[in-house]
Amino acid sequence: MIQKALGAPEWLTRGAVYQINPRTFSSEGTLKAITKELPFLAEMGFTTIYLCPIFEHDASENRDNWSDRQKKYETQNPKNQYRMNDYFAVDEEYGTMEDLRECVDECHRLGMRLLLDLVYFHIGPNANILRSHPEFAKQDEDGNFINGPWHFPQFDFNHQGLREYLWCNMVYYISVLDVDGFRCDVADMVPLDFWYEARRRITAVKPDAVLINEGSDGRSLYAAFDAIYGFSWHSHLYNVLFNGEKVTNLRADWDKFRRECPSGSFVLRDLENHDTVTDWPDRIEVMAGHRGMDMVLALNYTVDGLPMVYCGNEIADTAKVNMFANRFYPGKYEFTSRDADAKNTPDSLTRQSLVKKLNAFRKEDIRLVYGKTEWLDTDRPDDIIAFSRTYEGKNVWFICNPKTEPCTVNISGGIPTDAERVAVSGVEQKNENLFELEPYGFIIVRD
């Protein structure tokens, strides 16, 4: 018998996760600015908001405890969003605990859910909890904290007291602030049994609360997490788009995930996120153009998994953003403009229309949640992405050209010419089997 994954509530799986880095989401960079924009995001059809860490950051100027990336991008900002100082406080950069409460309440009023970002593998060297409980961090024989790969003290999960402290932190935000779950940073580097108990405790308060593992260990899906990250998916997709990689490698990655993860698993499908917009040469909107990003979104919404959209993608944002830049330390970077002019450009309006369509499609069509994925045989397997999603005898088909050259492709089995076109860009269907695709052309069809 095949062991099944824990599964996930439909409030999560029937929509998309919308990631917000408050620093770059808008020029204001605050929780109040996010709350003000929530009606617009609800109108776009988003149902789940995930905030990058908003807990109090360590503000030390000591660069021995700065990550390599923090130094590399030369913003001079001492605050790293992933180096915590106090898990029970909101950093003043973003506002107050009351601002966070108002953000959660507004999400719920609009029918959306909100996830916070937990950073439990390491902590800032000056955190108050380490002053009162230095034993919570790993130490060498001389009593010095042992730093992890990002130069921050690592927690020592052998201490039951540490576990209780962190579990209390999770229950606090679930119970007192009424958040709906957590994205758990580098969760594979935290003992799995910690997450088992964490899930038991938060669901005792809110039964449909969720945990998302920013990791790729499929074992975590059996009883701890609702979804894991698809790091290799977005790496292969990036290389297909820009480095000449074959589509067959993307398909092989999909096959590997399905072999290694339990039945019914959910994996996040993304391309841009706070890490990639920082580390990759430029925004996807710039490197592949708006049509290229349209295709990426259509693909990630249609393939099995859970789509995640980075803030700004819904308005075709091209700003060069960086996770270490904020309004106090902008460096050479920009922020997303959310004024009327930015939202009313032809490219932005086209993107908004597509995002609304994709969000509505996912909400209304159960095949995108539970449908079996079958890769379609074509005469261009190295160049064309083609698959179907089948549930209870009904099909959704997807075809796209992730390359910069137009092509003609024959699809084995064919797609009815009278089937409903959910979304089409740069594709002409000649007959049931033959399709002509422009660069970054895509088509979504359902019977």
N, C-alpha and C positions, 0 to 999 in steps of 0.2 A: 504494500500500500504506500502511495506517495504521501509523504507528510506535507501538510499545507502550511502556508504562512499564516500569521496572526490575522492578516487582513487589515482593512482600514475603513472607517465610517464614510458613508457616502457624502457627507458634507465636505470631506477632503477630496475624495476621488472623482466626484462629478464636476469638479471645477479645476481651476489652475491656481498654483501658488504664485503670489506676486511678492517678489523680494524688494524690500526697501532698505537702502543704506541711507539713514537720515542725513548724513553729512553731504551727500551729493544729490539727494532726491530733489532738492530745491535750493535756491540761494540762501534761504533762511536757515536751513539745517536743523530744524527743531521739531519736536513732537506736535506742537500746535500747528505748524505748517503742514504736517502730514494729516492731522485731523481735518483741517480745512479742505484738503484735497480728496478725502474719502468719498464724498458723494460722486465725484467724477469717476473714481475707480469703480464704485458700485455700478454706475451707469455703463461702464465698459463691460460689466458682467463678471468682474473678479469676485471670488468668494472667500479666499484665504489670503490674509496679509501676513507676511513674515518680516519682522524687524531685525536687522543686524544688531549686535549688542548695544544696549542703551544703559547698562549698569555702569556705575562709577568706574572710570578708568584710572590706572596708575599714571601720574603726571610727572614721573621722575625724569630729570634731565640727564641722568647717568646713562650714557650710551652703551655701557656694558650690558644693560638689560633691554636694549632696543633690538628688535629682530633685524635680520640682515635686510629684509625688504624695506623696513621702516627707514633705515639709513640710506638704502639705495636710491629712493625716490626724492630725497633731499627737500622734503617739505618743511623740515625742522620742527614738525609737530611732535611734542613729547608723548602725546596720548595715542596709544595703539588700542583700537577698539577691542582687540582680543587679549589684552593684558588687564585683567580686572583688579580693582582695588576694594570694592565693596559690592557684593551681590544683592544687598538689600537696599541699595540707593540708586537713583537715577542720576546719571552724570549731568552736571549743570550745563554742559554743552548743548544738551537736548531739551532741558527744562526740569520739571519736577515730577514727583510721584503722582501728584494730582493731574498733571498733564498726561501722564501715561494712562491713568484711570479714565480720563475723558476720551482718550483715543480708543481704548477698549470698548467703552460704552457706545461710542459713535459707530464703531464697527458693528457691534451687535444690533444697534438700532437700524442699520442699513442692511441687515441680513448677512453680514460677513463675519468671519472668525479671525482671531489674531494669535500668532505664534511669536514667542520670544526666542532669542538665541542664547543658549547656555554654553559657557566656556569653563569646563570642569577638569580638563586635563592639566592645566597650569593656572597660575595666579601671579599677580604683580608682587614684586619683592617687598613692597612697603604696606601690604594689606594689613589692616587691623587684626584680622583673624590669625595671622601668622605671629603677631606680637603676643597674643594671648594663648595661642596654640601652635607653637613652632613645630611640634611633632606632626602636624597635618601635612607638612611638606617633606620630601625626601632630603636627607642630610648625609654628608660624608662623615668620616670618623672624627673630624674636628668640629662638627656641628654646623658646618656651612651648608646652605641650601644647595641642592643639586639642580642645575638648570636643564631644561629639555632642549630640543632642537631649535627653539625660537628664543633661547636665552632667558626664559622665565622659570621660576621655581616650579617643579613638578609636585603635584599632590601625591601623598602616600595613602593609597586606598586600603592598606593593611590596618589603618586606624578606624575603628568603628565610629569614633566620635566625628571624624571627617565625614563619613557617610551620612550620619544623622544630620549634620549641619547642612549638607547639600540637599538631602531629601526635604528638610524643613524649608529650604529656599524654594524648591519647586512647588511644594504644597502651598506656600505663602502666596505665590503668584497665581496659582490655580484657584485658591479659595478666596483670598482677599481682593485681588485685582480681577478675578474672573477671566483670566486668559484661557486660551483653548488648547494649549500645548506648547511644545518646544522643538526647535531645531537644535540638535546637540552637536557642538563643534568637535571635530576629530573623535567621534564617539568610539571608534574601534580601538583607541588608545586608552580607554577607560574600561575596567573589568566589566564583562557582560553581566555578571550577577548583580552589579550595582544597578544597572538599568532595569533588570527584572523587578527588583524591589521598588525602584522609582516608579515604574509603570503601575505596580499594585497600589502604591500610595496615591498617585494623582487620580487614578480612575476610581478610587474609593470616594473621592470628592466629586469628580466630574467624569461619569462613566465613558463619555465619548471624547475625552481628551486624547491627544495624539503625541507621539514622539517620532521625529524624523532623524535618522542617523546620517550625519555628514561623514559617512564612511561607506565601505563597499563589502563588508562581511555579511554574506547572505544568512549566516547562522543567527544574526541578530533579529531576523524577521520572524523567527518561530514564535517568540513569546515576549519580545521587548519593544520592537519598533514597527511602525506602520509602513515605513518606506525607507529606502537607502538612496544614496547618491549614485548617479551614473557617470562617474568621472571618465571612464574609458569611452563611453558613448560620445561625450562632447569633445574629447580629444580626437577620436577618429573622425567625427563630423567636421571638426576644424581642419584636420589634415586633408580630408576629401575636398573641402572647399578651396583650400589655399596652398596645399603642398603636393598635389597630384596623387594622393592616396586613392586606392581603388575602393569602390563601394563594397566589393566583396569582403573587405576587411571590416567595414561597419557591420555587415551582416554577420560575420564571424563573431564579432563582439556581442551582438544580440544573442546568438546561439550559445555562447559561453555563459552569459548571464542566466539564460533559461536552464542550462544544465546545472549550474552551481547554486541556484536559489530555489527555495521551496515553491511549490505550486501556489499561484495566487499572489505572488510578490508584486509590490509596486516599487518602481525605480523612478527617481526624478530625471526628467528630460529637460536639459537646458543647454544653452551655449554661452550666453553672457551671464555673469554673476559678479559679485563684488571683487572676487579674485581675478577673473579673466579680464575685466575691463581695466584692472590695474596692471596686469602683467603682459597682455598681448599687445602687439604693435599699435593697434588702433581699434576703434569700435567696429563691429561687424557691419553696421550701417555704412561705414566709410569703405571698408575693404571689399564688401560684396554689394554695396549699394542697398537701397531700400527694398528692391525686388529680391535680393538675396536674403535679406532678413525676413521678408514676407514668407519666403519658402521655408526657412528654418522654423519659424513659428508654426506654419501649417504642418510640417513634418512632426514636430515635437508634440503637437496637440493630437495627432492622429495615430501615431505609433503607440503600442502598449506602454503604459507607464503613467507618470503624473507630470504634466507640463509645469515648468517654472519659468516665469517671465521676470526679467530684471527691470527695475524702475527706469522709466524713460523709453523702453521698447514700445510701449503702447502709443507713444506720440512721435515715433521715428527720431528719437534724440540722437544727435551726433556729438554731443559734448565730450571732450576728453576728460574723463573723471578718474579719480584715484582714491582708494580707500584710506590713504594716509593724509589726504588733503581735507581741510574744512575751512569755514569762513574766517577763522583766525589765522590759519596757516595754509593759504591756498597754493603756495608754490607756483608752479607753471600750469596748474590744472584749472578746469572749469567746473561749472555746476549746471544741472539740468534747468532749463527755463520752462516755467509752467504758466507763463502769462498767455493772454488771449492770442497774441501774435504767433507764438510758438505753436499753439494748439490748432491754429487755423491755416497753416500752410497746406498746400495740396498734398504733400507727402504725409504730413501728420493726419490729415483727414482720411486719406486712403488707409493708413495703418489703423486708425481708430475703427473704421468700418470693418476691416478684416478681424481685428481682435474681438469686437462685439460678436461677429459671426462665429468665430471659433469658440468663444465662451458659451454662446447659446447652443451651439452644436454639441459641445461636450455635456452640457447640462441636460439636454433633451434626448440624446442618443446613447442608450445603455451599451451599445457595441464598442464605444470608445473606452469604456471602463472594464467590461468583462469579455469583450470579443477576443477570440483567438486570432493571433497574428500568423498569417501565412505569407511567406515571401513569394512573389510571383516570378516565374521564369521568364527571362527576356533574352533578346539577341544582343543586349548591351549590358551584361551583368557587372562589368567593371565601372560603368558610367552612370547607370540609372538606378534610383531607389524606387522599388515597386512592391507593394504588399497589399493584402486585404485584411480586414477585421471582420470576423464572422461570429454571429451569436444567434442561436435559435433559427438557423437557416437563412438569415438575412446578412447582407454584405455591405461593408464600406470599403472602397478601393482608394488607394493613394499612389500617385506616380509623380516623381519630380526629377529634374535635371540639375544636379548640384555643380555643374561644370560651366565654364565660360563660353563654350561653343554650342551652337544649336545642334540638334540631332533628331533622327527618326528612329523609333523603337517599335519592335513587335512584342506584344504581350501575350504570353501563352495563356490559353483559356478564354481570353477576351473579356471585355466589359460592355454591357449592353449600351447601345447608342442612345436609347431612350431613358436611361437612368437619370436620376436627379443630380445636377451639378451643384454641390454645396459651395465650392469655391474653385475658381479657375483663374490662372494667370499665365499667359504665354504658352498655352497648350491648345492644339487643334486635334480633335479626334477624327481620323479619316474613316475608320470602320471599327468593328469590335476589337480588332487586334492592333491596329496601326495608329500611332500617335506621333505628332510632330511637336517637339518641345524647344522653345527658345532657351537661352541661358537663364537658369534659375526659375524656369517655368514649373508650375505644379498644378495638379488637379485632384480634387476630392470628389468622389462620386458615391452615391448610395442607392440601393434598390428599395 
